[in-house]
Amino acid sequence: MYDLVIRNGVVVDPAQGLSERRDVAIQTGRIASVAKEIPPDSAWEVLDAAGHLVTPGLIDIHVHVYPGVSHYGVPPDATCLARGVTTVCDAGSAGADTFDGLRRYVIDVSETRVLAFLNISAIGMVSPLDNELEDLRHASPERAIGVVERNRDLIQGIKVRLSRRHVGRNGLEPLRLARKAAEAVGMPIMVHVGDTDPSLGEILAELRSGDLVTHCFHGRSQGILDAAGTVLPEVLEAARRGIVFDVGHGVGSFSFDVARKALAQGVTPATISSDLHYYNVNGPVFDLATTMSKFLVLGRPLEEIVAKTTSVPARLLGLADRLGSVREGFLADLAVFRLAEGEFGFEDSMKEKVLGRQRLEPVAVIRRGRIYRSRLHLQRPIAHRY
């Protein structure tokens, strides 16, 4: 009856308020049944997930997966899909003049589902020797609009980096150009903050409901906290207006100290993302599961963490009718994790090291209803055939 049955796992699906042992049956790339007991002989293949967690396939809303063109790029299948992330958004690696290559040579040939935020800079993030918005001749709303209109099936919005090393002395002008493009196509902006010449308050004042602020817990200048460690009133007001705050860990954009203080004041990110790229894939980020584990260290509930990496980004990307939940009829993108117990070391972007008692470890991933097998990254297979 079924192509695959995942048995004996604890299904963690915050979209349904579900955290219980369930079997999951898959047929022709979709979830066909979620039940307490599904006979193993009803499927061609069985994955025994006893002692493990079964979640929707993770959605990482901020990565860089354009290797060979962007100096940040990493291959999505080996670094994302093999670690439980079935859907990613490349956050501005490509601009109007380089997006066709991202589509042709990465998106169209990867097992990972790859979406994108288009950089307002036409060149995107090509070289560390050329910061994309120091010269505003690169920032063309008209060219960006044209590329978005030809690729609405993939592009989710406009990306702009505002750190002074990326924009030079151009201040808020790149953001205003990004706004022009975003409004023309009816999409949000993703704004990279930290070490900006405009204050965070000035940046937030330019944003609209649905826009995303990534790197919300960075530990550099122009962060969300004032000198006394109190969350800025402008941040609270922006959240009330519907601005989306995203983690975007990265190599330099996540501070345990900032996160602790913000969380203690009731300020939580809407989404947890890794900002995975060439310079952090071997630490301190490693993968999205490691970033999620850091929020376990910070005392956040597992169900909340899973929601911020599944159902919430699915809703923001307009995919909540097919992804982000272990629900009958949904696309069969799923992940299996071991919630390991012990003593584990974690490091943030500011070199602070902490110990945690739990760690999420990817064990298996299902993409399009089939078990994805990687010799490089997955643990010992736990599947067998009937």
N, C-alpha and C positions, 0 to 999 in steps of 0.2 A: 504493500500500500504506500509506503514512504521511501524516499531516497535515503534519509538519515534520521536517526533518533538519538537525541542526547539524553541520557538517563542519569538519574540519581543526583543531579546537581541542585544546588540552592539557587533558584532564579531570583536575581535582584533586579527588579524593574520598577523604579520609582514612579514612572508614568502611570502605573496601575496600583501603586502602593503595595507591591508584591515583594516579599522576601521570604520565600518558602521553598521547600523541596518540590520540584516539578520535573516531569519529563517534557521534552520539546521535540515534536516531529516536524520534518521539513519535506516538502514535495515541490519539485520544479522551481526551486529558488525562493519559495515563500514558506512562512511558518504555517503549517497546516493544523497543528493541534498543540495545546499546552494543557497537560493533565497530570494528575497525581500518579497515574500509571499508564504507560503505553507499552504493549507487549514488544519485546525486542525482536521477535520473529516477524514483526510487521514491516521491517525496514531492510533495505539492502545493506546498510552500514549502521553500526552502533558506536557511539562515543560514550564511554562510561565516565561520567564526571563526578563520581562519588567523592565527597570531601572537598569539592571545589565550588566556586561561584560561577554561575552562568549569567552574563549581562548582555544587554544590547551591544552590538559592535560600537566601540568608542568612536566619538567624533571629536577630532582635534581641530579647533577653529583657527589655529595660528601655527603654521609650519612653513618651512622653505624647502621645496622639493623640485628645484630646477637645476640639477647637477650638470656641469659642463658649460653652463652659460652664466648663472649667478654664482658668485664665490661662496654664497651661503648654502648652496643646494646639496641635498642628500637624496638618495634614491628612495622613493616612498614605500615600495614593497618590503625591502629589507629592514627599514628603520621604523616604519609605522604599522603596516599590515601584519607583519610577523610578530608584532608586539601588542596585538589586540585592537588596533585602530583601523577601522574599515573605511572611514571617511575622513578626509582632511581638507582644509582650506589653505592653499598657498597664499601667504599674506604679503603680496606686493613684490615677489621676486621678479615678476614680469610687468612691463608697461606696454603701452600701445604698440611699440615697435618690436617687441620681443614676445608678445603673447602667442602669436601663431606657432612659434617653436615650442612653447610650453604645452600647447594643446597637442601638436603633432607628435612630439617626441617623448612626452611624459604622460599627459592625461590619457591619450588614446591608446597607449600601450601598457599601462599599469593595471595590475589587479586591484590596487587601492582605488577607491572612488576619490578623485581629486577635483575639487572646486577651487575658486580663486577670488581674491580681492585684487583688482587691477591697480597697479601703482599709478598715481597721477603723473609721475615722471615717465616719459615715453620709453626711456632706456631701462627702467626698473633697477634692480640691485645687481649690477653687472660686476663691478670691480671695486675692491677696497681703495683703489687709487682715484676713484671718481664718485664722490658723493652726489646722489642723483638729483638733488634740488638746490645745490649751490648756484647753479646756472638755471634761471627760470625759463630759459628757452626750451628746456626739456619738459616743462610742465604745460602740456597742451590739453585743456578740457575738450577741445573739438576732436582731437585724435582719440582720446579716451572714450568719448561718447560713441564714435564710430565702431570701435572695437567691442564695446559692451553690446551695442545693438546687434552685432554679428555673432555674439557668443552669450546670449542671455541664458542659455541652458547651463552655463558653467559659472559665469561671473556673478558674484554676490554683492559687490560694492566696490568702493574706491579706497585705496590705502594711501596714507600719507605719513611720512616720518618727520617729526618736527624738532628732534634734537639738533642743537646748534651745529654739530659736526656734519649733519646731513643737509641742513638748509643754509648754512653760513649766516649771513646777515639779513636773510629774507623774512624772518619773523613769522607772522601769521599769513603772509601772502600765499604760500603753498596750500594752506588749509582752505583759504577762500577759493582758490582755483579748483581744489578737490570738491568743495561744496557746489561750485557751478556745474561740474560734471555729474555729481551725484544727484542733484536736483533734476537735471535734464533727463536722467534715465530712471529716476524714481527709486534709487537705491541708497543704502546707508554708507557712511564713511567709517573706516577703521583708522584711528589716530594712535600713532606711536608717541608716547610721552616720556619725559625724563630728560634732565639736563637741557631744558628749553630756555630760550631767552624770554619769550612771553611767559607770564605766570600761568599756572595750571588753571586758575580762575578765569583768565582771559581766554584760554583755549576752550574751556567748558562752555563759556558764554556763546561760542560760535556753533555749538553742536545742537542737534535736534533729536527728538525722541527716536530711538532705534539706532542711533550712531553708537559705535563701540570705542571705548578707551582701553587699549591694551597696555600691559605692563603696570597694572594698577597697584601692585605691591613692590615696586622698585624702591631701592634705598638711596637714590641719588637726589640731586636738587630738583625742586618743583614736583614734589611728591604729594600724596594725599594727606599727609600729616603736617601740622605746624611744628614750631620749635619745641613745644611742650608735649608733643606726641598725641595731640588731639586731632581728630579728623576735621578737615576744613569744612566750614559751612557750605562752601560752593560745591563740594563733593556730594554732600547730603542733598542739596537742592537739585543737582544734576541727576542723581539717582531717582528722585521723586519725579523728575521730568521725563524719565524713561531712557536716560543714557545707560548703556550697557557697559559694565566694568568687567574686563577680562584679565586673567592672570598673566598669560604670556611670559612664562618663566625666563627663558633665554639664558644667555651667558652672563648678562649683567642686569637683570630686571626682576629678580625676586629676592626679597629680604624676609627672613623669618621674623625679625624684630618688627618690621612694619606690619606684616601680616598679623602677628600676635596682638599688637595694639589696635589695629583696625577691627579685627574680629571681636576683641573684648568690648568694643564700642558698638557692636551690632552691625558692622559694615562687612558684608560678605560679597565676593565676586559673583556675578551672574554665571560666568563660565570659567572653567579651569582648562587652560591650554598650555602647551609646552614651549612654543616658539622653538621647536627643534630645528637645528641647522648644523652645518659642518663644524662650527666652532664649539658646540656643546654636546654633540651626540655621544662623545666619550666622557662626558661629565662637564658640569654637574647635572645636566638634564637627563641624559640617557634615553628616556622615552616618556610617554604620557603616564604610564603606570607609576613611574617613580615620582612624578609631580603629584599625582593623586595620593601616593603614600605619604608625601610630606604634609598633606592636609589631615591624614590620619594622625600624624605626629602632633599636629596643632589641635587635635581634639574634635575635629568635625566628624559627624556621623557618616558611616559608609554610604548609606542611601543618599544623603545630600551630595556627596562627592560623585557618585555614579550619575545622579541627575544632571550635574553640571558638566558632565562629559558625554551625555547621551541625549536625554529628552529635551533639555534646555537648548543646546546648540541645534538640535533637529528643528525645534520650533523657530529659532532665529533664522535658520536657512530655508524655511518654508518646506521642510521635509517631514514634518510631524505626522503626516498621514501615511507614511510608509517606513520611517526609520525612527530609532530612538526608543523602541519598546519591544518587548517579547510578547507580541500580540498576534493572534491568528489573522492571517491575511497580509501581515507586514513582510517586507523583504527579509530574507533570512541572512542577515548580517549579525553575527553573534560572537561573543568572546567568552573564553573560559579562563578563570584566574584561580590561583592558589592564594589564600590569605595566610601567608606564612607568619608564624609566631616565633619570636626570638629576640635578638638584639641586633639592630641594623643601624648603620651610620648613614646620615644624609647631610648634604652640603648645599647651602643656598648660593646665590650669585655674589654674595658679599664675603664669602669664605667662612661663614659661620657653620660649624658642624654640630649636629644634634643626633641623639640616639632615639630610635623608635622601637616599639615592641611589635609592630606589625608591618608587613610589606606586601603589596599586591604584586604577584608574579604571574605574567602571562604563561598559559599552558597550551592553549589551542585557540584557533580563530576560524570562524566559518564565514566565508564570503560568497555571496550568490548561492547559498545553500550547500556549498562544498567545503570540506576541511582544507584549509590552506596549509601546505606542508613546506617548511623551510629548513634546510639542513643547517643553516647558520644560526638561527635565533630561537626556534621553539625548543621547549623541553622535550624529553622523551615522549613519543606519541603514546596516547592513552586510548587509541581506537583499535577496534578489531572488526573483522568482517564475519558475517554469517554466510 
